[in-house]
Amino acid sequence: MSEQQLYITSARDLILLAGSYSRLLIFLLCIPPLLALVLRLLHKQGQGGESPWNYFYSLLVYLACIPGLLSAVLTAYVLFFTNENLLDVSLVVYFIPILSMTITLILIQQSVSFKLIPGFDRLSGLMVMISAAFVIVLALSRTRIWLFFGGSIYTFFALAAVIFSFIKWGVYMAFRRRGQPRKDMPSFPDNLG
């Protein structure tokens, strides 16, 4: 690898760098489904929700879902905002993480109920909030009801982060328990310039 390729200046450079290590990436993305199969064989039927197995399943869920969610957001961004041809993108970076996440979740669900996995409710809530924020940004972009969205990935992520924080605050305030404290509405930093 030349010295020129070591500098990452944009998200596209990071995606190209990840695509250049496709064998390593495929190996790493095969680990969660394989571990889900092995873990299923290590405990008796119906004991996947008991400790310590449920913590191993929780780790597998996070190992599969974090790259899968990032890949899903990236694929949706490319599909809906940049209108790039999906036949020209790296299969390993854009689709294999989503496939790995799906297979891992299916295998885990066959062994244990997601209700018994610690942290799964929070991760599923995160998935819902990311999806909702993405749909809102997509609707704003497609209906041309926007003032400053120029189409760059950085503007997209900034707008999505702002919308995500408001959705998160709204969901917390709407569904918080009686004893939970109130949270202040998210605000913009004073030193944006």
N, C-alpha and C positions, 0 to 999 in steps of 0.2 A: 504494500500500500504506500503510495507516495505521500510526501509531507503535506502536499496541497489538500489531500482528502481528509486530513485530521482535523481541519477547522470546520466547526459546525456554526453557521451563521443564520440559519433559518430552519423552520420546521421541515421544509422539503429536504434540506441536507441531512437532517436526522432520519427521515424516512428512507432516503437513498442509502445511508450508512447501514440502517437496519436491514434493508434489502440485500446489501452486499454480503451479509452474514446469514444467508438463507438456511444453510444446513444447520447451523447452531440454533437459529430461531425455531426451525422445525423440531429439532431435538428438545428444546426447552418447552415448546408448546405441546409436545406429546407426553410430557411428564405428568401433568394433572390427570388426564384420563387414565393413564396407566396406574397411577397411584390410587385412583378411585377403584379400579378393578382389584388391585392387590389388597387394599384396605377392606373391601367387601369380603374377601376370602379369609381375612384374619380374625374376624369376629363372627359369632353365631348369628343366625337369622333373628332379627328383631332387637338386637343389642346395639345397633349403630347409634342410637340416641343416648346411650349411657356414656358416662365419663370413663376413659379418656377418648373414646372413639369420636364423640361428637366434636371435640376440639380439633382432632385431625381432619374431620370433614369440613370444619369451619376454615381451617387453613387452606384446604383444597379449593373451597369455594372462592376465597380471595385470590389464590394463585391463578385460577382460571378466569374470574370475572374482571379483574383489573385490566389485563391486556385485552380481553374480549370487549369490554366497554370502550376502551380507547380506540380500538380498531373499528368498532361500530360507529362511533362518532366521526372518525376520520373518513370512513367509507360514505357515510351520509353527507358529510361536508363536501366531499368530492363529487358525489352524485347530484346533490341539489344546488350547490352554490357555485362550484367552478365549472360544472358541466364537462368535466374531463371524461374521456372514454374509459370505462372500467376494464376494457380489454387490454389497456396499456399499463395498468398499475401492477405492482408486485403482488402476486397471489399470496405470498407468505406474510406480507405486512398487513394487507387489507382483509383477507378472508380466513386464513388459517386460525388466527386467534378467536374469531367468532365461532368457527367450527369446534375448536378445542373447548371453548366455554360451554357450548351447547351439549357436546358429548359428555363433558364432565358433570354438568348439572343433571343430565338424564341418568347417568350411572349413580350419582349420589342419591337422587330421588328414589331410585329402586331399592336402595339400602336403608335409607333413613328419611323420616319426614323433615322437611325444611324447618318446621316449627321447633324441632329439637336441636337445631344447629345454632350455637351461640353467634350472634351478630348477623345472621342472615336477614332478619327483619330490617336492620339498618341498611344493609347493602341493597336490599330490594327497594327500600325507600329512596336510596341514592339513585338507583336506576330509574325510578319513576320521576324523580325531580330532574335528572338530566334529560330524559325523554320529553318532559313537559317544557323545559327551557328550550330545547332544540326545536320543538314544534312551534313554539311562540316566535322564535327568531326566524324560522322558515316562513311562517305566515307573514311576519313583518317584511321580510325580504321579497317574497313573491307578490305581495299586494302593493308594494312600493310605498308603504306608509312608514318612511324612515327619514331621518334627517342627516345622520352622520355615518350610516353603514355604507362603506365603500367597497366591500367585498373581500378585503384581505383577511387572511386567517387570524391575524392578531386582533383586528377589530371584531371579528366574529367571536373569538374567545372572550374578549373583554365584555362585549354585549351579553354573551351567554352567561358569564360570571355574575354580572349585575342582576340579570333576570333570575338566575339560579339563587342568588342570595335573597332576593325578595320572595321567591316561591318558598324557600326554606323557612324564612321568617314567618310567612303567612301560614304555612302548614303547622309550624310549632305553636303559633298563637291560637290557631283555630282548634287544635286538638290537644293542647297541653292539659295536664291533669290539674286538679284544684290546688294541690300543694306545690306545683312547680312555679318557679319565679317567672315574672314577665321579662321579656327581652325587648331591648330598644330596637327600633326599625334600623335596618342597615343604612349607612350613610357613605357618601363619597369622601375619599381622603382630601384634606385641605391642600396638599401640595401636588396636585395633578400635573402641573406644568413643570 
